């Protein structure tokens, strides 16, 4: 299947007939039409300036933490120059000069967690506003809309698998997967 951009969405086009039992164009289009939100939250940080929080995403497929270079400078953190090799999903290796930072994250109990992160120009494309109010109907235990608001703009920090203890988990494994939507919680919020 080849995806061809059609304005703002992808439309699958068959390149051949396909094997019996293979997904149909209609089935592929149905999967492609579902929107998924990647995990994103604002986490309080300790900085040397007025920077108070980092827009943070999680990636258990990454074995490093990444911090946006400009954000680290705005926070007043001092980095250590290093040469880092990045391995991408396609198996390509990219060596780059970067800086290593200690990022101090503050959890809900006020405990500070020190994570090691490497600077990078951009972690992902800037995020836009997402209306998450419908989630309150699915999860009535969410009493404060502000607790599930998502930040918009640049993503400042990516937490990889080495800090999996800080990654979100199911709030209640028996009650909180509703269909394909899950209510998650973490030490950080």
C-alpha positions in Angstrom: 0.0 0.0 0.0 1.3 3.4 -0.9 0.0 6.4 1.0 -0.6 9.5 -1.0 -1.1 12.8 0.7 -4.6 14.2 0.0 -4.7 17.7 1.7 -4.5 17.0 5.5 -4.9 13.2 5.5 -3.4 10.1 4.0 -5.4 8.0 1.6 -4.2 4.4 0.9 -3.9 3.2 -2.7 -3.4 -0.4 -3.6 -0.3 -1.3 -5.5 -1.5 -4.8 -6.4 -4.3 -7.2 -5.7 -3.0 -8.5 -2.3 -3.1 -11.9 -0.9 -6.3 -13.5 0.3 -7.0 -12.4 3.9 -4.9 -9.3 3.5 -6.4 -6.0 4.7 -8.7 -4.3 2.2 -8.4 -0.6 1.2 -11.5 0.0 3.4 -10.0 -1.6 6.4 -6.7 0.3 6.0 -8.6 3.6 5.6 -10.6 2.9 8.8 -7.4 2.4 10.8 -5.8 5.4 9.2 -8.8 7.6 10.1 -8.4 7.0 13.8 -6.6 9.8 15.6 -4.3 9.0 18.4 -2.9 11.3 21.0 0.7 10.8 22.1 1.3 11.1 25.8 2.1 14.7 26.7 2.0 16.6 29.9 3.6 19.6 31.6 5.9 18.6 34.4 7.4 21.0 37.0 11.1 21.5 36.8 13.8 23.1 38.9 15.5 25.8 36.9 17.9 28.7 37.4 15.4 31.1 35.8 11.6 31.7 35.7 11.1 28.5 33.7 8.7 26.4 35.8 7.6 23.4 33.7 8.6 21.3 30.7 6.2 20.1 28.1 7.1 16.4 28.2 6.4 13.3 26.1 7.4 9.7 26.8 9.0 7.2 24.4 9.7 3.7 25.8 11.4 2.9 22.4 14.1 5.5 23.1 17.1 4.6 25.3 18.0 8.2 25.9 16.2 11.3 27.2 16.2 14.4 25.1 15.8 18.0 26.0 15.2 20.8 23.5 18.4 22.8 23.3 16.7 26.2 23.5 14.6 25.1 26.5 17.7 24.0 28.4 19.3 27.4 27.8 16.1 29.2 28.8 16.1 27.2 32.1 19.7 28.3 32.7 21.0 24.8 32.9 24.7 24.1 32.3 25.5 21.3 29.9 28.5 19.1 29.3 29.6 18.9 25.7 29.5 15.3 24.4 29.5 13.3 21.1 26.3 11.3 20.9 25.4 8.6 18.4 21.7 8.5 17.6 20.3 5.3 16.1 17.0 6.0 14.2 14.2 3.5 13.6 15.6 2.8 10.1 18.9 1.7 11.6 20.8 4.7 10.5 23.5 6.1 12.9 23.9 9.8 13.2 26.8 11.2 15.2 26.2 14.6 16.6 27.9 17.0 19.0 25.4 17.8 21.8 25.3 18.6 25.4 24.4 16.4 28.4 22.2 18.0 31.1 20.9 17.0 34.5 17.2 17.9 34.3 15.4 18.1 37.7 11.8 17.1 37.6 9.4 17.6 40.5 6.7 14.9 41.1 3.3 15.4 42.7 4.7 14.7 46.2 7.4 17.3 45.8 10.2 14.8 45.3 12.9 15.9 42.8 14.0 13.3 40.2 17.3 13.9 38.4 17.3 12.6 34.8 20.2 12.8 32.3 19.1 14.3 28.9 20.9 15.1 25.7 20.1 18.4 23.9 18.6 18.4 20.5 17.2 21.2 18.3 13.7 19.8 18.0 12.1 16.8 19.6 8.9 16.7 17.5 6.7 19.0 15.6 5.0 21.7 17.8 1.7 20.5 19.3 -1.6 22.2 18.7 -4.7 22.6 20.9 -6.6 19.3 21.5 -10.0 19.4 23.0 -9.8 16.7 25.7 -13.2 17.5 27.3 -14.9 14.4 25.9 -12.5 12.3 28.1 -14.4 13.7 31.2 -17.5 11.9 29.9 -15.6 8.6 29.5 -13.8 9.0 32.8 -16.1 10.7 35.3 -13.5 10.4 38.1 -11.6 13.1 36.4 -13.0 16.0 38.4 -10.7 18.9 37.3 -10.4 19.6 33.6 -7.1 21.3 34.2 -5.6 17.9 35.2 -5.9 16.6 31.7 -5.2 19.7 29.7 -2.5 19.3 27.1 0.2 21.9 26.4 0.6 23.4 23.0 3.7 24.5 21.2 7.2 23.0 21.4 7.9 19.7 23.2 10.7 20.4 25.7 11.6 17.0 27.0 11.3 13.3 25.9 11.7 10.7 28.6 13.0 7.4 27.3 12.9 3.9 28.8 15.8 4.4 31.3 13.3 6.5 33.3 10.4 4.1 32.9 9.6 4.5 36.6 8.4 8.0 35.7 6.3 6.9 32.7 2.5 6.9 32.9 0.7 3.7 33.8 -2.9 2.7 33.9 -4.6 4.5 36.8 -6.7 1.4 37.5 -6.1 -1.6 35.2 -9.6 -3.0 35.8 -11.6 0.2 35.2 -9.5 2.6 33.1 -9.1 1.0 29.7 -12.4 2.0 28.0 -12.4 0.6 24.5 -9.1 1.8 23.1 -8.9 4.8 25.4 -6.9 4.6 28.6 -6.7 6.8 31.7 -3.1 7.0 32.7 -1.4 8.4 35.8 2.3 8.9 36.9 4.4 10.2 39.7 4.7 13.3 37.7 1.0 14.0 37.3 
